[in-house]
């Protein structure tokens, strides 16, 4: 019974670790490392997705601003302007009651 008791502060007996215990420790270390790396990777992907959504929203807002300022409208001398003038001439013809001669 006394051989299993140890005095306080006495060094632990020196036992060599078996190959199985070293492999088990390596396996546990690799699983924990993989878990930590996957958490970091997931967090980075989520952050990049948020940045992409923000950049896309800013780009769409810029396109809407350009469209509202007339950037995409036809020029005054273009086909749209000529069509608008012809409608005005037809209205004048109807207002006077007589067709206008060119």
Rosetta constraint file for C-alpha pairs under 8 A:
AtomPair CA 1 CA 5 HARMONIC 7.23 0.50
AtomPair CA 6 CA 10 HARMONIC 6.78 0.50
AtomPair CA 17 CA 21 HARMONIC 6.32 0.50
AtomPair CA 17 CA 22 HARMONIC 6.78 0.50
AtomPair CA 18 CA 22 HARMONIC 6.45 0.50
AtomPair CA 19 CA 23 HARMONIC 6.18 0.50
AtomPair CA 20 CA 24 HARMONIC 6.08 0.50
AtomPair CA 21 CA 25 HARMONIC 6.13 0.50
AtomPair CA 22 CA 26 HARMONIC 6.18 0.50
AtomPair CA 23 CA 27 HARMONIC 6.09 0.50
AtomPair CA 24 CA 28 HARMONIC 6.20 0.50
AtomPair CA 25 CA 29 HARMONIC 6.09 0.50
AtomPair CA 26 CA 30 HARMONIC 6.12 0.50
AtomPair CA 27 CA 31 HARMONIC 6.21 0.50
AtomPair CA 28 CA 32 HARMONIC 6.17 0.50
AtomPair CA 29 CA 33 HARMONIC 6.06 0.50
AtomPair CA 30 CA 34 HARMONIC 6.04 0.50
AtomPair CA 31 CA 35 HARMONIC 6.20 0.50
AtomPair CA 32 CA 36 HARMONIC 6.30 0.50
AtomPair CA 33 CA 37 HARMONIC 6.15 0.50
AtomPair CA 34 CA 38 HARMONIC 6.05 0.50
AtomPair CA 35 CA 39 HARMONIC 6.32 0.50
AtomPair CA 36 CA 40 HARMONIC 6.36 0.50
AtomPair CA 37 CA 41 HARMONIC 6.08 0.50
AtomPair CA 38 CA 42 HARMONIC 6.03 0.50
AtomPair CA 39 CA 43 HARMONIC 6.19 0.50
AtomPair CA 40 CA 44 HARMONIC 6.22 0.50
AtomPair CA 41 CA 45 HARMONIC 6.19 0.50
AtomPair CA 42 CA 46 HARMONIC 6.18 0.50
AtomPair CA 43 CA 47 HARMONIC 6.24 0.50
AtomPair CA 44 CA 48 HARMONIC 6.17 0.50
AtomPair CA 45 CA 49 HARMONIC 6.17 0.50
AtomPair CA 46 CA 50 HARMONIC 6.38 0.50
AtomPair CA 47 CA 51 HARMONIC 6.30 0.50
AtomPair CA 48 CA 52 HARMONIC 6.12 0.50
AtomPair CA 49 CA 53 HARMONIC 6.22 0.50
AtomPair CA 50 CA 54 HARMONIC 6.23 0.50
AtomPair CA 51 CA 55 HARMONIC 6.12 0.50
AtomPair CA 52 CA 56 HARMONIC 6.04 0.50
AtomPair CA 53 CA 57 HARMONIC 6.13 0.50
AtomPair CA 54 CA 58 HARMONIC 6.25 0.50
AtomPair CA 55 CA 59 HARMONIC 6.15 0.50
AtomPair CA 56 CA 60 HARMONIC 6.13 0.50
AtomPair CA 57 CA 61 HARMONIC 6.14 0.50
AtomPair CA 58 CA 62 HARMONIC 6.20 0.50
AtomPair CA 59 CA 63 HARMONIC 6.29 0.50
AtomPair CA 60 CA 64 HARMONIC 6.22 0.50
AtomPair CA 61 CA 65 HARMONIC 6.20 0.50
AtomPair CA 62 CA 66 HARMONIC 6.23 0.50
AtomPair CA 63 CA 67 HARMONIC 6.16 0.50
AtomPair CA 64 CA 68 HARMONIC 6.14 0.50
AtomPair CA 65 CA 69 HARMONIC 6.24 0.50
AtomPair CA 66 CA 70 HARMONIC 6.61 0.50
AtomPair CA 66 CA 71 HARMONIC 5.39 0.50
AtomPair CA 66 CA 72 HARMONIC 7.33 0.50
AtomPair CA 67 CA 71 HARMONIC 5.53 0.50
AtomPair CA 67 CA 72 HARMONIC 5.61 0.50
AtomPair CA 67 CA 73 HARMONIC 7.64 0.50
AtomPair CA 74 CA 78 HARMONIC 6.15 0.50
AtomPair CA 74 CA 79 HARMONIC 7.68 0.50
AtomPair CA 74 CA 80 HARMONIC 6.41 0.50
AtomPair CA 74 CA 81 HARMONIC 7.97 0.50
AtomPair CA 75 CA 80 HARMONIC 7.77 0.50
AtomPair CA 75 CA 81 HARMONIC 7.55 0.50
AtomPair CA 76 CA 80 HARMONIC 7.38 0.50
AtomPair CA 76 CA 81 HARMONIC 5.33 0.50
AtomPair CA 77 CA 81 HARMONIC 5.88 0.50
AtomPair CA 77 CA 82 HARMONIC 7.22 0.50
AtomPair CA 78 CA 82 HARMONIC 6.71 0.50
AtomPair CA 79 CA 83 HARMONIC 6.28 0.50
AtomPair CA 80 CA 84 HARMONIC 6.35 0.50
AtomPair CA 81 CA 85 HARMONIC 6.42 0.50
AtomPair CA 82 CA 86 HARMONIC 6.43 0.50
AtomPair CA 83 CA 87 HARMONIC 6.56 0.50
AtomPair CA 84 CA 88 HARMONIC 6.55 0.50
AtomPair CA 85 CA 89 HARMONIC 6.33 0.50
AtomPair CA 86 CA 90 HARMONIC 6.34 0.50
AtomPair CA 87 CA 91 HARMONIC 6.38 0.50
AtomPair CA 88 CA 92 HARMONIC 6.35 0.50
AtomPair CA 89 CA 93 HARMONIC 6.27 0.50
AtomPair CA 90 CA 94 HARMONIC 6.37 0.50
AtomPair CA 91 CA 95 HARMONIC 6.19 0.50
AtomPair CA 92 CA 96 HARMONIC 6.23 0.50
AtomPair CA 93 CA 97 HARMONIC 6.07 0.50
AtomPair CA 93 CA 98 HARMONIC 6.06 0.50
AtomPair CA 93 CA 99 HARMONIC 5.20 0.50
AtomPair CA 93 CA 100 HARMONIC 6.34 0.50
AtomPair CA 94 CA 98 HARMONIC 7.26 0.50
AtomPair CA 94 CA 99 HARMONIC 7.78 0.50
